[in-house]
Amino acid sequence: DIIQAAVDAGPRAGPARTFQAYLAFTDTFREFLPRPGRSPEDFSLPKVLRTLFEKLGATYIKLGQFIASSPTLFPKEYVLEFQKCLDKTDPLEWSVIKRVIEQELGPITKSFAFVDPKPLASASIAQVHTAKLKTGEDVVIKVQKPGIDASLKADLGFIYVASRVLEFLQPDWERTSLSGIAGDIRSSMLEELDFEKEARNTEEFRRFLAQNQLLNVATAPKVFREFTTKKVFTMERLEGISMLDEDTIGKVTKDPEMGQQAIITALNVWTTSVMKMPFFHADVHGGNLLLLND
């Protein structure tokens, strides 16, 4: 298992991630180090951990998203702070994102009339930019962050090997299926790196909504396959507000009951998909759901 994890991650991934972790810890420590003019009230442990997770990269941002989506498991202050991991992580510079788009699709001017250099959102493995196609459609482009595959393979490989070692040292832990859970997490997270598979799933979900007469209450963005690759996903732009919580929706819509009804509707659609589809959306957090303007 150790050899296989090392092969999957590549020879440079382990040392590189160790150095990145060192930088993340030292940068976070330096950022929150007490200094003149900073009161003790400014220090917040949830903020420190969220900052550290963001600096550690995609694997830990995913963990932060889990915390943000689990108010029954974690204290409220941690849930609120880690909601910033849903779509507000530090963005990459436009030049880096532009290079990925052009490596995958060719010159931007060939496919797009306009691409906004300012990101619409930035999350764990990808960054999103609004754009307009040559044919006039408003779209968003989801672009995979460079080097994220090696980073994930190194982190997830370490977690899997660590779970196997713990089971070897403590045989009683085998009953918890710790390594099995770690292995499932590794395989599912690595599948997220294939945007072509995500595009197929999105199209399948659109068909499910149509077949079950649910298009009047829910939708999924149209996929533009000719502008989609394993690292770039181009889809229809949907206008709305993030469903982070009922209060946020109520304030924006001026109707508190609308927030409650929207959440109930979303849960009903999701539950129906679990019962009727061969797969289901396993990452249902506020950053992945919109209450549309219409």
C-alpha positions in Angstrom: 0.0 0.0 0.0 2.8 2.4 0.8 4.6 1.7 -2.5 1.3 2.0 -4.4 0.5 5.3 -2.8 4.0 6.6 -3.5 3.7 5.5 -7.2 0.2 7.1 -7.6 1.4 10.4 -6.1 4.7 10.5 -8.0 8.2 10.9 -6.6 8.1 14.6 -6.0 4.6 14.8 -4.3 5.6 13.6 -0.8 8.5 16.1 -0.3 6.6 18.9 -2.0 3.6 18.4 0.2 5.7 18.3 3.3 7.3 21.6 2.4 3.9 23.1 1.6 2.6 22.0 4.9 5.6 23.6 6.6 4.9 26.9 4.8 1.2 26.7 5.6 1.9 26.3 9.4 4.6 29.0 9.5 2.5 31.5 7.5 -0.6 30.9 9.6 1.5 31.2 12.8 3.0 34.5 11.5 -0.4 35.8 10.5 -2.0 35.3 13.9 1.1 36.0 16.0 0.3 38.5 18.8 1.6 42.0 18.0 1.2 45.5 19.3 -2.2 46.9 18.5 -4.0 43.5 18.2 -6.3 42.8 21.1 -6.9 39.2 22.4 -10.4 39.5 21.1 -9.1 39.5 17.5 -7.9 35.9 18.0 -10.3 33.3 16.8 -9.5 29.6 16.8 -12.1 28.8 14.1 -10.5 31.5 11.9 -7.0 30.2 12.6 -8.0 26.6 11.6 -9.9 27.8 8.5 -6.9 29.9 7.4 -4.6 26.9 8.0 -6.9 24.5 6.1 -7.0 26.9 3.1 -3.2 27.2 3.0 -2.9 23.4 3.2 -4.9 23.1 0.0 -7.7 21.1 -1.6 -7.9 18.0 0.7 -8.2 20.2 3.9 -10.6 22.6 2.2 -12.8 19.6 1.5 -12.6 18.8 5.2 -13.6 22.4 5.9 -16.6 22.0 3.6 -17.6 19.0 5.6 -17.5 21.0 8.8 -19.5 23.8 7.2 -22.2 21.3 6.1 -22.4 19.5 9.5 -24.0 21.9 12.1 -25.2 18.9 14.1 -21.6 17.7 14.6 -19.6 20.9 15.1 -20.0 24.1 17.1 -21.9 26.9 15.4 -18.8 29.2 15.3 -16.8 26.6 13.4 -19.7 25.9 11.0 -20.1 29.7 10.2 -16.4 30.3 9.8 -15.8 27.2 7.6 -18.7 28.2 5.3 -16.1 30.5 3.7 -14.5 27.3 2.4 -17.6 26.6 0.2 -16.8 29.1 -2.5 -14.5 31.9 -1.1 -11.0 30.3 -0.9 -8.1 32.4 -2.1 -8.2 32.6 -5.9 -5.4 32.0 -8.3 -4.2 34.7 -10.6 -5.9 35.0 -14.0 -2.7 34.3 -15.9 -2.6 30.8 -14.3 -6.2 30.1 -15.1 -6.0 31.4 -18.6 -3.0 29.1 -19.3 -5.1 26.1 -18.2 -8.0 27.1 -20.4 -5.8 27.6 -23.5 -3.9 24.3 -22.9 -7.3 22.5 -22.9 -9.3 24.4 -25.5 -6.9 26.5 -27.5 -6.8 30.3 -27.7 -9.6 31.9 -25.7 -10.6 34.2 -28.5 -11.3 31.2 -30.7 -14.2 29.9 -28.4 -15.2 32.8 -26.2 -16.3 36.4 -27.0 -15.5 37.4 -23.4 -14.1 35.8 -20.2 -14.1 37.8 -17.0 -10.6 37.7 -15.4 -12.2 38.2 -12.0 -13.3 34.8 -10.6 -17.0 34.3 -9.7 -16.0 31.7 -7.1 -12.9 29.8 -6.0 -13.2 26.5 -4.1 -11.1 23.5 -3.3 -10.1 22.0 -6.7 -11.4 24.6 -9.2 -12.0 28.2 -9.9 -15.0 29.6 -11.8 -15.1 32.5 -14.3 -18.1 34.0 -16.1 -17.9 34.2 -19.9 -19.9 34.6 -23.1 -19.6 32.2 -26.0 -19.1 33.4 -29.6 -22.7 32.3 -30.2 -24.0 34.6 -27.5 -24.8 32.3 -24.6 -23.8 33.4 -21.0 -21.8 30.6 -19.4 -19.5 29.9 -16.5 -16.1 28.1 -16.9 -15.0 25.8 -14.1 -11.2 25.5 -14.3 -9.2 22.9 -12.4 -6.4 24.4 -10.4 -2.9 23.3 -11.7 -1.1 20.6 -9.7 -4.2 19.8 -7.7 -4.2 16.1 -8.8 -0.7 15.5 -7.4 -1.6 17.3 -4.2 -4.7 15.3 -3.6 -3.0 12.0 -4.5 -0.3 12.7 -1.9 -2.6 13.8 0.9 -5.2 11.0 0.3 -2.5 8.4 -0.1 -1.0 9.4 3.2 -4.4 9.3 4.9 -5.1 5.8 3.5 -1.7 4.4 4.4 -2.0 5.9 7.9 -5.3 4.2 8.4 -3.8 0.9 7.3 -0.9 1.3 9.7 -3.3 2.1 12.6 -5.3 -1.1 11.8 -2.1 -3.1 11.8 -1.0 -1.7 15.1 -4.5 -1.9 16.6 -6.2 -5.0 15.1 -9.5 -4.2 16.9 -9.8 -1.1 14.7 -10.3 -3.2 11.7 -13.9 -3.6 12.8 -14.4 0.2 12.2 -13.4 -0.3 8.5 -11.2 2.8 8.9 -9.0 1.9 5.9 -12.1 1.1 3.8 -13.6 4.5 4.6 -10.3 6.2 3.8 -10.1 4.3 0.5 -13.6 5.2 -0.5 -12.9 8.9 0.3 -9.7 8.7 -1.8 -11.4 7.2 -4.8 -14.4 9.5 -4.7 -12.3 12.7 -4.3 -10.0 11.7 -7.2 -13.0 11.1 -9.4 -13.9 14.8 -8.9 -10.8 15.6 -10.9 -12.5 14.3 -14.1 -14.8 17.1 -15.3 -15.9 15.1 -18.3 -17.5 12.6 -15.8 -19.1 15.5 -13.9 -20.5 16.8 -17.3 -22.1 13.4 -18.0 -23.6 13.3 -14.5 -25.0 16.8 -14.9 -26.6 15.8 -18.2 -28.0 12.6 -16.5 -29.5 14.7 -13.7 -31.1 17.1 -16.2 -32.8 14.0 -17.8 -33.9 12.8 -14.4 -35.6 16.1 -13.7 -37.3 16.1 -17.0 -38.5 12.5 -16.7 -39.9 13.2 -13.3 -41.7 16.5 -14.1 -39.4 18.4 -11.7 -38.2 21.1 -14.1 -40.8 23.5 -12.6 -39.0 23.4 -9.2 -35.4 22.5 -10.0 -32.9 22.6 -12.8 -29.2 21.9 -13.6 -27.1 23.9 -16.0 -26.9 23.0 -19.6 -23.5 21.5 -20.5 -21.5 22.7 -23.5 -19.6 19.6 -24.3 -17.5 21.1 -27.1 -15.9 23.4 -24.5 -15.5 20.8 -21.8 -12.5 18.6 -21.1 -11.1 16.7 -18.1 -9.9 20.0 -16.6 -12.3 22.6 -18.0 -16.1 22.4 -17.6 -18.2 25.0 -19.5 -21.9 25.2 -18.5 -24.9 27.5 -18.7 -24.8 30.4 -16.2 -27.7 30.3 -13.7 -28.5 33.5 -11.8 -29.4 33.3 -8.2 -28.2 33.4 -4.6 -26.4 30.7 -2.7 -28.5 28.6 -0.3 -26.2 28.9 2.6 -29.0 29.1 5.1 -32.7 30.0 5.5 -31.9 33.5 7.1 -29.8 34.5 4.2 -32.4 33.6 1.6 -35.1 35.3 3.7 -33.2 38.6 3.9 -32.5 38.7 0.2 -36.0 37.7 -0.9 -37.8 39.7 1.9 -39.8 36.5 2.6 -38.6 34.3 5.4 -41.0 31.5 4.4 -39.5 31.3 1.0 -36.2 30.3 2.5 -37.8 27.4 4.4 -39.8 26.3 1.4 -36.8 26.4 -0.9 -34.8 24.2 1.5 -37.7 21.7 1.8 -38.1 21.6 -2.0 -34.3 21.0 -2.5 -34.4 18.2 0.0 -37.4 16.6 -1.7 -35.8 16.7 -5.1 -32.6 15.3 -3.7 -34.4 12.5 -1.8 -36.3 11.6 -5.0 -32.9 11.3 -6.9 -31.5 9.0 -4.2 -34.5 6.7 -4.7 -34.7 6.7 -8.5 -31.2 7.4 -9.9 -28.3 5.0 -10.1 -26.2 7.7 -8.4 -26.9 10.8 -6.3 -25.4 14.2 -5.4 -23.2 13.5 -2.4 -21.9 17.0 -1.8 -25.1 19.0 -1.1 -23.9 22.1 0.6 -25.0 25.7 0.3 -22.2 26.5 -2.1 -23.5 23.9 -4.6 -27.1 25.1 -4.5 -28.7 28.3 -5.8 -32.1 29.9 -5.3 -32.7 31.2 -8.8 -33.9 34.8 -9.5 -37.0 33.5 -11.3 
